[in-house]
Amino acid sequence: MLYLVSGMLCAIIVHAIARRRNPAGTPRRLLAYLFPRQIYLHPSAVADYKFFLIDRILSFLAVPFFVIVPVFIANPMFHLLVATFGPVETPILSPGFATTLIITLVTVLAIDLALWWIHYLHHRIPVLWEFHKVHHSAEVMTPITAYRMHPVEIILNFNLTNIVTAITLAVFGYLTGDAITSYQVVGINVVMFLFYVVGFNLRHSHVPMAYPRIVSYLLVSPWMHQVHHSVEKRHLDKNMGFIFSIWDWMFGTLYIPARDETFAIGLDSGEAPQFHHVGALYLLPFRNIIARFSAQAATKSTHKPS
C-alpha cells in the first residue's frame, strides 16, 4: 500500500508537469489522467486482473516448493570458506558504519546484476522467451501488470537471486566474523526500499515518469522500463535492468528515450491478443515450446540423408 500511495503521488506530480508543458494534450481532470478507461478496461488489463487473483493463490501454494532457501546455500558456503582459507581470528571487516554500508550496497548490486542477467537470458534463449513472453504480451500496462509473470519465470528468478544472496551472505559472514548487518527499512534493503517508493509501480503504467538524463545512466526510470515493453525495433531488448541501468550501459542495452517518444507495447510478432485469457497465460508457453521443438525435429528429419 505504501508503494501504491507513493506511486500515486509521483503520478500526480507527473500530471502537474505535463499540464504545464502541454495543457492541450494532457487531460485536465486528474482522475481521467490517472485511470483512463481505454487502459484499465482493455481486454489485456482485464486478463491481468483475473490472472493476478488466481496466480497469487497458486504461487502461494506451489512456488515455494521449487525455490531454494538461501540458508541451505549460505551455511555450506560459509563452512567452505573457513575450510579453504581458515577461520578468521580478527574480522577483516570490523563492525561499523562503513562495513554496514558496504554490505548494504554490495548486496543490492549483486542481486540487481543477477536480475539483469536472467532477464537478458529470458530475451535471448528461445525456450525462456516463451515464458517471458507472457509478461511482454500485455498491450496496456497497469501496476497489476507487474504480476503478469509465468510461474516458471518466477521460480527461475527467485532461485537465481536466492543463490546470489546466499553467496553474498556467506562471503560477508566470513569477512565480518559472522556479524552481518545492513541498513534496512521494515526488513527490506534500504536502497531497494527507496527505489520501490520513488515511482516503482509506475514502471507498469501509462504515466511517463522519467529521471534526468544523467540519473538515467545509473537508475532505471519508469519511462525507461515502459520503453522496454515497446514493439518498436529501436526499443527491442533494451533496458533490461531492474534498479540500476549501469548494467545496460556496460553491456550495450541502454536506451534513454526522449520525452515525446510514442510507441505501442506488446509483442512485435502480433501474438499479444492470444494472451488475453488466463488459460493462455499459463499454457500457451508450453504449447509454443512443443511446437518449436516439433518444427525443429521435422526440419532435421527433412534434411536427414537417405
TIVEXKOL-662781 format. One record per residue: x, y, z of N, C-alpha, C, O in turn. Coordinates in steps of 0.02 Angstrom, whole numbers, padded with zeros to 5 digits, always signed. Last residue first. Example, Ala and Ser with C-alpha at 12.3 -4.5 7.8 and 13.67 -1.06 7.14 Angstrom:
BEGIN
+00642-00112+00354+00684-00053+00357+00645+00002+00394+00670+00057+00402 +00660-00284+00390+00615-00225+00390+00660-00165+00390+00712-00166+00423 
# end
This chain:
BEGIN
+00962-01988-02349+00930-02054-02357+00982-02109-02367+00964-02167-02375 +00999-01865-02225+01017-01900-02287+00986-01969-02290+00982-02004-02239 +00880-01750-02166+00919-01810-02149+00935-01848-02213+00890-01863-02253 +00796-01646-02184+00863-01639-02210+00908-01699-02195+00967-01697-02210 +00681-01688-02118+00677-01672-02190+00746-01671-02221+00755-01693-02278 +00724-01699-01987+00702-01759-02023+00701-01748-02097+00719-01793-02136 +00747-01567-01956+00804-01614-01957+00786-01677-01995+00827-01705-02031 +00615-01520-01965+00666-01493-02009+00726-01540-02014+00752-01551-02068 +00554-01590-01862+00532-01601-01930+00583-01577-01981+00594-01608-02033 +00622-01536-01753+00628-01607-01767+00608-01623-01839+00640-01664-01873 +00577-01405-01761+00648-01418-01768+00660-01492-01786+00703-01508-01827 +00440-01424-01738+00462-01395-01802+00536-01409-01814+00556-01423-01871 +00446-01473-01609+00418-01515-01662+00440-01490-01730+00457-01530-01774 +00496-01362-01541+00537-01422-01546+00512-01470-01600+00551-01504-01632 +00385-01274-01559+00453-01256-01581+00497-01318-01590+00530-01325-01641 +00280-01342-01500+00277-01328-01572+00346-01311-01600+00363-01331-01655 +00326-01339-01368+00316-01404-01401+00315-01394-01477+00345-01433-01514 +00322-01200-01348+00386-01237-01343+00381-01304-01378+00427-01324-01414 +00186-01173-01362+00234-01143-01409+00301-01179-01408+00333-01188-01460 +00135-01242-01253+00114-01261-01320+00163-01234-01372+00180-01269-01420 +00196-01172-01149+00211-01243-01158+00192-01266-01228+00228-01304-01260 +00138-01042-01166+00210-01053-01171+00229-01126-01183+00273-01140-01223 -00003-01069-01146+00023-01054-01212+00099-01061-01217+00123-01085-01269 -00036-01086-01010-00025-01144-01052+00007-01130-01119+00041-01173-01148 -00053-00962-00941-00019-01019-00909+00004-01070-00960+00060-01096-00954 -00116-00881-01032-00058-00854-00996-00019-00910-00962+00042-00906-00955 -00226-00958-01069-00171-00948-01117-00108-00923-01082-00052-00942-01101 -00306-00946-00955-00281-01011-00975-00222-01005-01022-00173-01043-01017 -00338-00808-00960-00296-00835-00906-00266-00902-00925-00207-00914-00912 -00323-00719-01113-00361-00765-01071-00313-00797-01020-00255-00811-01035 -00248-00648-01201-00299-00611-01164-00341-00655-01118-00389-00632-01088 -00150-00695-01285-00138-00700-01213-00190-00662-01171-00178-00647-01113 -00178-00666-01414-00186-00736-01394-00180-00744-01318-00202-00794-01291 -00141-00532-01431-00211-00548-01417-00223-00621-01395-00273-00635-01362 +00005-00547-01459-00021-00524-01394-00095-00541-01382-00111-00563-01327 +00066-00578-01579+00035-00633-01541-00003-00609-01479-00039-00649-01449 +00141-00492-01654+00069-00488-01661+00032-00542-01622-00029-00550-01631 +00275-00481-01637+00253-00536-01679+00177-00535-01691+00152-00572-01733 +00300-00387-01543+00308-00366-01612+00286-00420-01661+00278-00406-01721 +00189-00372-01410+00235-00416-01445+00239-00396-01518+00188-00389-01551 +00181-00221-01317+00155-00288-01330+00209-00331-01362+00267-00327-01343 +00146-00048-01356+00179-00101-01318+00146-00168-01333+00089-00171-01358 +00189+00087-01466+00141+00038-01441+00179-00014-01402+00239-00023-01413 +00250+00254-01437+00259+00185-01458+00202+00142-01431+00171+00159-01381 +00336+00410-01440+00274+00372-01437+00286+00302-01464+00328+00292-01509 +00434+00531-01355+00430+00470-01394+00362+00436-01385+00335+00434-01330 +00460+00648-01284+00400+00645-01326+00395+00583-01369+00355+00581-01415 +00580+00631-01215+00520+00645-01178+00457+00634-01219+00406+00612-01192 +00677+00490-01274+00660+00561-01274+00593+00570-01239+00553+00523-01234 +00749+00356-01178+00701+00383-01226+00693+00459-01219+00702+00487-01165 +00894+00275-01176+00862+00329-01139+00815+00365-01187+00837+00400-01232 +00943+00115-01168+00909+00161-01213+00873+00212-01170+00827+00196-01133 +01070-00009-01156+01038+00051-01128+01005+00092-01183+01033+00103-01237 +01144-00117-01188+01071-00124-01197+01034-00063-01168+00974-00066-01157 +01283-00128-01167+01258-00104-01231+01183-00112-01242+01161-00112-01299 +01337-00158-01045+01331-00212-01093+01295-00192-01157+01277-00235-01198 +01340-00038-00971+01401-00077-00979+01397-00127-01037+01445-00137-01073 +01205+00000-00974+01257+00045-01001+01321+00006-01016+01351+00016-01069 +01147-00106-00909+01129-00093-00978+01181-00049-01011+01199-00059-01070 +01209-00083-00785+01221-00147-00820+01204-00139-00894+01240-00162-00938 +01158+00039-00745+01230+00035-00760+01246-00030-00798+01293-00031-00838 +01032+00050-00702+01041+00047-00775+01114+00042-00794+01130+00040-00853 +00963-00035-00563+01018+00004-00591+01023-00005-00667+01018-00061-00693 +00841-00112-00551+00853-00049-00515+00904-00006-00551+00890+00052-00567 +00837-00189-00677+00783-00185-00628+00788-00119-00590+00744-00076-00595 +00877-00185-00854+00890-00176-00783+00828-00172-00740+00774-00154-00764 +00858-00186-00989+00844-00249-00953+00849-00240-00877+00828-00284-00840 +00853-00093-01104+00835-00077-01035+00812-00139-00996+00755-00143-00973 +00801-00185-01252+00836-00130-01218+00811-00124-01146+00757-00147-01129 +00734-00269-01340+00790-00296-01299+00832-00241-01267+00892-00249-01257 +00681-00140-01448+00681-00211-01431+00745-00231-01393+00800-00211-01411 +00680-00010-01491+00673-00021-01420+00681-00094-01400+00687-00110-01340 +00683-00007-01627+00737+00028-01593+00737+00014-01518+00787+00025-01484 +00562-00070-01661+00625-00105-01671+00682-00074-01632+00725-00109-01606 +00426-00063-01547+00467-00029-01597+00536-00063-01601+00564-00083-01550 +00354-00112-01445+00361-00157-01503+00404-00125-01558+00418-00157-01609 +00405-00091-01272+00386-00065-01338+00395-00118-01392+00437-00163-01387 +00450-00120-01148+00392-00158-01171+00370-00137-01241+00320-00163-01267 +00550-00027-01129+00570-00098-01134+00513-00141-01161+00525-00192-01193 +00476+00086-01106+00508+00078-01172+00530+00005-01182+00529-00020-01238 +00451+00063-00972+00395+00062-01019+00421+00054-01091+00390+00019-01131 +00577+00084-00920+00551+00016-00921+00490+00011-00967+00480-00042-00998 +00590+00221-00938+00637+00177-00972+00611+00106-00974+00621+00070-01024 +00488+00268-00854+00485+00282-00925+00531+00235-00965+00513+00213-01020 +00538+00232-00726+00477+00200-00753+00471+00209-00829+00451+00162-00863 +00719+00219-00742+00658+00256-00727+00598+00217-00752+00605+00172-00794 +00854+00146-00672+00803+00133-00722+00739+00170-00702+00709+00154-00651 +01004+00239-00640+00942+00208-00617+00893+00200-00674+00889+00243-00719 +01115+00286-00716+01125+00249-00653+01064+00209-00633+01070+00152-00612 +01076+00356-00822+01135+00312-00832+01149+00270-00770+01189+00223-00772 +00979+00436-00772+00957+00377-00810+01015+00331-00828+01004+00273-00846 +01044+00545-00723+01022+00495-00674+01004+00431-00710+01011+00377-00682 +01059+00618-00841+01119+00593-00807+01102+00539-00756+01141+00492-00746 +00924+00649-00872+00964+00605-00915+01025+00577-00880+01040+00518-00888 +00806+00636-00737+00854+00675-00776+00902+00628-00813+00918+00574-00789 +00678+00511-00766+00727+00543-00723+00770+00588-00767+00771+00580-00828 +00500+00505-00800+00570+00500-00819+00614+00532-00767+00592+00575-00729 +00348+00434-00815+00391+00466-00765+00465+00452-00782+00488+00395-00780 +00221+00426-00898+00291+00428-00921+00337+00464-00873+00362+00518-00888 +00098+00313-00863+00125+00377-00838+00200+00381-00854+00238+00342-00826 +00044+00193-00887+00047+00238-00945+00079+00305-00926+00085+00349-00968 +00137+00059-00810+00082+00106-00813+00090+00147-00876+00137+00137-00915 +00252-00003-00735+00199-00037-00772+00137+00008-00769+00091-00004-00730 +00316+00097-00668+00352+00066-00724+00304+00024-00766+00314+00016-00826 +00246+00138-00560+00232+00173-00623+00270+00142-00682+00256+00160-00739 +00291+00075-00448+00230+00049-00479+00212+00084-00544+00167+00062-00579 +00404+00156-00414+00413+00089-00441+00350+00064-00478+00356+00035-00532 +00411+00288-00361+00378+00275-00425+00385+00206-00454+00372+00197-00514 +00500+00272-00242+00503+00325-00292+00476+00300-00359+00514+00292-00407 +00488+00152-00171+00448+00210-00151+00444+00262-00206+00392+00293-00217 +00581+00067-00228+00510+00049-00231+00466+00110-00217+00413+00118-00247 +00697+00135-00193+00681+00126-00263+00607+00109-00272+00574+00135-00317 +00695+00122-00055+00689+00188-00085+00670+00184-00159+00631+00225-00183 +00711-00019-00046+00652+00013-00019+00641+00082-00052+00586+00098-00073 +00838-00038-00100+00780-00067-00134+00716-00033-00111+00671-00020-00151 +00910+00028-00001+00915+00051-00071+00854+00026-00110+00824+00063-00148 +00880-00046+00115+00858+00024+00110+00862+00051+00039+00820+00092+00020 +00808-00205+00111+00868-00166+00097+00848-00094+00082+00804-00082+00040 +00679-00229+00228+00698-00226+00158+00760-00182+00152+00765-00129+00182 +00628-00221+00358+00656-00284+00335+00679-00286+00263+00697-00339+00238 +00591-00085+00369+00541-00138+00376+00565-00204+00344+00528-00237+00309 +00740-00051+00296+00678-00019+00316+00624-00073+00313+00613-00103+00260 +00916-00070+00333+00851-00094+00308+00795-00049+00332+00801-00013+00382 +01085-00095+00314+01033-00044+00326+00968-00066+00292+00966-00078+00232 +01152-00243+00390+01141-00199+00332+01086-00150+00350+01046-00161+00396 +01272-00354+00459+01218-00305+00468+01212-00263+00405+01262-00250+00371 +01349-00497+00517+01322-00463+00459+01266-00416+00479+01219-00436+00513 +01460-00569+00581+01424-00513+00611+01396-00469+00555+01417-00412+00547 +01548-00670+00548+01476-00687+00554+01437-00631+00591+01389-00645+00626 +01665-00605+00524+01660-00649+00582+01588-00664+00600+01569-00669+00659 +01666-00536+00408+01647-00498+00468+01646-00541+00531+01628-00517+00585 +01698-00626+00309+01740-00566+00316+01726-00529+00381+01770-00495+00407 +01596-00723+00321+01666-00742+00331+01709-00680+00346+01752-00682+00391 +01485-00647+00289+01488-00682+00354+01559-00701+00371+01581-00696+00429 +01516-00613+00160+01518-00560+00212+01517-00590+00282+01546-00562+00328 +01500-00741+00103+01563-00704+00096+01569-00651+00151+01621-00645+00183 +01366-00771+00136+01421-00815+00158+01488-00778+00157+01527-00783+00204 +01295-00670+00072+01293-00675+00145+01350-00717+00171+01380-00701+00223 +01326-00702-00062+01346-00637-00035+01347-00639+00042+01393-00613+00073 +01265-00827-00072+01338-00822-00081+01363-00756-00051+01415-00755-00018 +01130-00789-00052+01163-00836-00006+01239-00831-00011+01274-00831+00040 +01106-00706-00162+01100-00680-00093+01138-00724-00044+01173-00699-00001 +01121-00799-00265+01167-00741-00261+01166-00711-00191+01218-00693-00164 +01013-00884-00233+01082-00910-00236+01132-00853-00228+01180-00859-00190 +00907-00796-00245+00920-00827-00181+00991-00856-00177+01024-00853-00126 +00913-00764-00381+00925-00711-00332+00939-00740-00263+00978-00712-00225 +00884-00893-00435+00947-00859-00450+00962-00805-00398+01018-00802-00373 +00757-00920-00381+00813-00964-00366+00880-00929-00380+00927-00935-00340 +00678-00815-00433+00686-00825-00360+00748-00866-00345+00787-00847-00301 +00687-00841-00572+00711-00778-00543+00724-00785-00468+00776-00762-00444 +00627-00969-00581+00696-00958-00603+00725-00895-00572+00782-00896-00548 +00498-00939-00532+00540-00988-00498+00613-00979-00517+00657-00982-00474 +00453-00847-00629+00458-00827-00558+00505-00874-00521+00547-00851-00482 +00450-00928-00743+00496-00871-00740+00507-00849-00667+00563-00833-00648 +00349-01016-00704+00416-01042-00720+00467-00986-00717+00522-00996-00691 +00235-00933-00689+00268-00963-00630+00337-00991-00644+00380-00990-00599 +00243-00782-00785+00231-00854-00783+00266-00884-00722+00322-00864-00706 +00173-00629-00736+00234-00669-00748+00218-00743-00740+00184-00763-00693 +00105-00504-00698+00091-00544-00757+00155-00582-00777+00186-00567-00828 +00132-00414-00602+00121-00483-00580+00105-00530-00638+00092-00589-00628 +00135-00294-00667+00198-00317-00637+00192-00391-00617+00243-00426-00615 +00004-00264-00694+00042-00298-00746+00109-00324-00720+00138-00370-00749 -00043-00186-00593-00055-00258-00587-00015-00297-00639-00002-00356-00629 -00018-00055-00637+00026-00084-00586+00016-00159-00577+00062-00194-00555 -00044-00079-00814-00065-00051-00750-00018-00080-00698+00019-00126-00714 -00030-00066-00990+00000-00082-00926-00032-00044-00869-00044+00016-00874 -00076-00156-01138-00079-00096-01097-00051-00115-01029-00049-00174-01012 -00038-00277-01182-00045-00224-01233-00058-00156-01201-00051-00105-01234 +00068-00404-01129+00022-00351-01107+00022-00295-01159+00074-00269-01178 +00168-00489-01164+00107-00491-01205+00056-00438-01184+00006-00429-01219 +00273-00490-01079+00275-00441-01133+00212-00441-01175+00204-00397-01218 +00238-00598-00996+00242-00530-00968+00239-00477-01023+00206-00426-01016 +00245-00702-01088+00183-00690-01050+00182-00619-01023+00131-00585-01028 +00376-00709-01127+00328-00678-01173+00262-00664-01139+00226-00618-01159 +00439-00787-01038+00443-00715-01026+00394-00677-01071+00373-00622-01055 +00416-00911-01099+00386-00897-01033+00385-00822-01019+00337-00795-00992 +00485-00894-01218+00414-00914-01221+00380-00902-01154+00321-00884-01152 +00614-00867-01176+00574-00813-01203+00500-00831-01205+00457-00788-01195 +00661-00993-01143+00647-00946-01089+00603-00888-01113+00561-00863-01076 +00675-01042-01274+00630-01076-01227+00612-01029-01169+00554-01026-01149 +00771-00948-01333+00703-00956-01358+00654-00989-01309+00597-00967-01302 +00866-00833-01249+00857-00905-01256+00784-00918-01275+00739-00901-01236 +00853-00692-01238+00899-00721-01287+00889-00796-01299+00903-00820-01354 +00769-00652-01138+00759-00623-01204+00800-00658-01258+00784-00655-01317 +00815-00722-01031+00745-00731-01049+00731-00703-01119+00687-00727-01154 +00943-00667-01020+00936-00735-01045+00864-00750-01066+00853-00786-01115 +00908-00542-00965+00941-00545-01030+00933-00614-01060+00919-00620-01120 +00861-00586-00842+00815-00551-00888+00844-00553-00959+00807-00565-01007 +00977-00635-00787+00923-00683-00800+00872-00651-00848+00843-00686-00889 +01049-00511-00779+01075-00568-00818+01019-00617-00835+01014-00640-00892 +00973-00431-00694+00986-00409-00762+01006-00468-00806+00982-00475-00862 +00978-00509-00578+00913-00498-00611+00923-00474-00683+00885-00494-00727 +01114-00499-00550+01085-00565-00563+01019-00558-00599+01004-00596-00646 +01121-00362-00524+01158-00390-00581+01131-00459-00600+01126-00475-00659 +01044-00359-00408+01021-00323-00467+01057-00348-00530+01026-00354-00583 +01121-00432-00318+01054-00456-00336+01031-00424-00400+01001-00457-00443 +01234-00347-00313+01241-00417-00334+01173-00445-00357+01168-00477-00409 +01179-00228-00263+01210-00229-00329+01216-00300-00356+01204-00311-00415 +01137-00267-00137+01086-00247-00185+01115-00245-00256+01079-00259-00304 +01263-00301-00080+01209-00350-00084+01158-00330-00137+01138-00372-00178 +01334-00181-00086+01358-00239-00125+01302-00290-00133+01295-00320-00186 +01260-00099+00003+01266-00082-00067+01287-00142-00109+01259-00153-00163 +01267-00167+00128+01203-00145+00101+01207-00134+00025+01164-00156-00012 +01405-00183+00146+01362-00242+00141+01295-00224+00108+01270-00260+00066 +01442-00047+00155+01470-00091+00103+01425-00151+00092+01408-00168+00035 +01373-00008+00271+01358+00024+00207+01382-00019+00149+01347-00026+00099 +01435-00087+00367+01363-00095+00356+01343-00065+00289+01302-00094+00253 +01565-00034+00358+01553-00104+00342+01479-00116+00326+01462-00150+00278 +01543+00100+00399+01571+00085+00333+01556+00014+00312+01536+00002+00255 +01490+00088+00531+01452+00119+00477+01477+00098+00409+01437+00079+00365 +01534-00075+00600+01533-00002+00598+01495+00023+00538+01469-00017+00498 +01646-00212+00628+01579-00182+00631+01583-00106+00631+01629-00076+00660 +01778-00242+00508+01755-00232+00577+01687-00198+00576+01671-00160+00531 +01827-00360+00403+01784-00301+00403+01756-00293+00473+01713-00332+00494 +01900-00462+00456+01931-00420+00405+01893-00355+00397+01922-00302+00386 +01904-00505+00627+01864-00489+00568+01901-00443+00520+01929-00392+00540 +02025-00617+00678+02004-00547+00684+01966-00529+00621+01992-00536+00566 +02020-00750+00636+02029-00734+00706+02005-00663+00722+01970-00651+00770 +01934-00846+00529+01956-00777+00536+01959-00760+00610+01908-00755+00644 +01991-01010+00480+01947-00965+00519+01977-00895+00525+02038-00887+00528 +02038-01045+00308+02049-01046+00380+02002-00998+00416+01977-00951+00385 +02011-01059+00177+02055-01004+00195+02070-01002+00270+02110-00961+00293 +01933-01179+00172+01982-01162+00120+02033-01111+00143+02093-01120+00131 +01849-01183+00282+01893-01241+00268+01948-01224+00219+02003-01251+00223 +01785-01061+00267+01825-01073+00327+01874-01130+00314+01932-01126+00333 +01719-01084+00146+01768-01029+00151+01814-01039+00211+01874-01027+00207 +01635-01188+00186+01685-01200+00133+01739-01146+00135+01798-01161+00126 +01553-01124+00276+01599-01175+00301+01652-01193+00249+01709-01210+00268 +01485-01041+00185+01523-01011+00239+01575-01062+00266+01633-01044+00276 +01420-01137+00106+01469-01092+00075+01513-01060+00128+01574-01053+00117 +01332-01196+00199+01386-01236+00169+01441-01192+00138+01500-01208+00142 +01254-01073+00226+01291-01109+00278+01347-01152+00249+01404-01148+00272 +01199-01035+00098+01243-00990+00136+01285-01027+00187+01345-01015+00193 +01113-01136+00058+01175-01124+00020+01224-01083+00061+01284-01095+00058 +01012-01136+00147+01037-01202+00126+01101-01196+00085+01139-01244+00079 +00974-01004+00156+01015-01032+00210+01045-01099+00191+01097-01118+00217 +00890-00981+00041+00960-00957+00044+01003-00989+00097+01063-01001+00085 +00799-01113-00028+00803-01068+00030+00876-01046+00038+00920-01089+00041 +00740-01125-00193+00794-01140-00146+00794-01089-00090+00790-01029-00102 +00579-01171-00242+00626-01117-00230+00677-01137-00177+00659-01161-00123 +00475-01256-00256+00526-01258-00309+00580-01205-00299+00622-01195-00343 +00384-01232-00158+00411-01299-00161+00468-01305-00212+00506-01354-00211 +00337-01101-00180+00388-01113-00128+00419-01183-00131+00476-01191-00109 +00235-01118-00285+00302-01094-00300+00354-01108-00245+00410-01127-00262 +00109-01164-00228+00153-01208-00266+00225-01183-00272+00272-01223-00265 +00036-01071-00150+00031-01142-00136+00087-01184-00167+00111-01232-00138 +00067-00946-00201+00074-00958-00129+00075-01032-00114+00111-01054-00069 +00031-00966-00334+00102-00953-00317+00114-00966-00243+00166-00993-00224 -00107-00982-00324-00066-01037-00348+00008-01028-00330+00042-01076-00312 -00143-00853-00275-00160-00914-00238-00114-00971-00259-00086-01006-00216 -00096-00769-00374-00074-00758-00305-00087-00820-00263-00046-00838-00220 -00164-00815-00488-00093-00830-00480-00067-00818-00410-00021-00852-00388 -00294-00766-00474-00282-00839-00475-00209-00854-00459-00194-00900-00421 -00274-00627-00473-00312-00660-00420-00297-00734-00416-00289-00762-00362 -00199-00607-00593-00173-00587-00528-00208-00625-00472-00175-00652-00427 -00287-00647-00693-00226-00685-00682-00197-00670-00613-00173-00716-00579 -00383-00545-00682-00402-00615-00670-00340-00657-00654-00341-00698-00607 -00304-00433-00715-00340-00436-00651-00358-00508-00634-00349-00529-00577 -00256-00465-00844-00210-00454-00788-00245-00463-00721-00219-00496-00676 -00374-00463-00917-00338-00527-00909-00288-00522-00852-00279-00571-00815 -00396-00326-00912-00444-00371-00879-00412-00440-00869-00423-00471-00817 -00289-00283-00991-00291-00265-00920-00339-00311-00882-00324-00331-00826 -00329-00336-01115-00265-00356-01086-00263-00341-01012-00238-00382-00973 -00451-00269-01138-00450-00342-01128-00385-00368-01098-00386-00416-01059 -00463-00116-01043-00437-00151-01102-00437-00227-01089-00424-00247-01032 -00491-00038-00938-00543-00085-00959-00524-00123-01023-00565-00158-01052 -00379+00041-00921-00399-00001-00865-00456-00049-00881-00469-00096-00843 -00372+00105-01049-00317+00063-01023-00343+00015-00971-00330-00045-00975 -00487+00174-01071-00462+00133-01127-00403+00089-01105-00387+00040-01140 -00504+00250-00954-00545+00190-00965-00516+00145-01019-00519+00083-01012 -00367+00307-00856-00403+00310-00920-00440+00244-00934-00412+00190-00927 -00325+00361-00722-00361+00299-00735-00401+00302-00800-00463+00300-00798 -00255+00483-00726-00228+00426-00688-00260+00360-00708-00226+00309-00711 -00334+00568-00805-00264+00557-00823-00238+00493-00790-00203+00453-00822 -00453+00568-00739-00453+00547-00809-00382+00532-00833-00371+00488-00875 -00412+00621-00618-00435+00552-00621-00436+00525-00692-00420+00467-00704 -00382+00755-00655-00330+00711-00631-00351+00637-00637-00311+00595-00658 -00432+00841-00798-00454+00806-00738-00403+00753-00718-00382+00712-00759 -00364+00874-00915-00366+00922-00860-00384+00887-00795-00356+00902-00742 -00251+00774-01009-00317+00782-00978-00315+00830-00919-00269+00827-00877 -00144+00852-01124-00148+00818-01059-00216+00828-01028-00239+00885-01022 -00132+00933-01234-00126+00861-01244-00130+00821-01180-00119+00760-01182 -00142+01064-01188-00191+01041-01237-00190+00964-01244-00241+00934-01259 -00033+01080-01100-00102+01080-01073-00153+01053-01122-00202+01022-01102 +00112+01040-01084+00068+01027-01141-00004+01024-01118-00033+00970-01116 +00176+01087-00968+00213+01084-01031+00166+01079-01091+00178+01110-01143 +00078+01081-00869+00113+01144-00879+00148+01144-00948+00150+01196-00981 +00038+00950-00878-00012+01002-00889+00023+01069-00904-00001+01109-00945 +00156+00885-00840+00131+00877-00908+00080+00931-00925+00079+00956-00982 +00163+00923-00705+00216+00945-00752+00192+00941-00824+00204+00986-00864 +00048+00858-00657+00055+00931-00650+00108+00958-00698+00097+01011-00728 +00080+00724-00685+00022+00756-00717+00028+00832-00714+00014+00867-00763 +00189+00705-00600+00199+00699-00673+00142+00733-00710+00153+00767-00760 +00121+00717-00478+00173+00765-00495+00185+00765-00571+00192+00818-00602 +00040+00605-00486+00009+00671-00480+00059+00726-00499+00041+00775-00532 +00136+00505-00486+00095+00514-00545+00061+00582-00545+00053+00614-00597 +00185+00516-00355+00230+00529-00411+00190+00543-00475+00207+00588-00514 +00069+00477-00287+00096+00545-00278+00143+00564-00335+00141+00620-00359 +00062+00344-00330+00008+00390-00346+00032+00463-00339+00016+00504-00381 +00177+00292-00271+00171+00293-00344+00118+00341-00367+00126+00376-00417 +00140+00302-00138+00196+00342-00162+00195+00347-00238+00211+00400-00266 +00034+00209-00139+00022+00279-00122+00078+00324-00147+00065+00377-00176 +00103+00093-00174+00049+00117-00217+00034+00191-00204+00023+00229-00250 +00190+00080-00067+00218+00090-00134+00165+00117-00182+00179+00158-00225 +00099+00060+00037+00144+00117+00039+00170+00133-00031+00172+00191-00051 +00041-00060+00000+00000+00000+00000+00043+00063+00000+00027+00113-00032 
# end
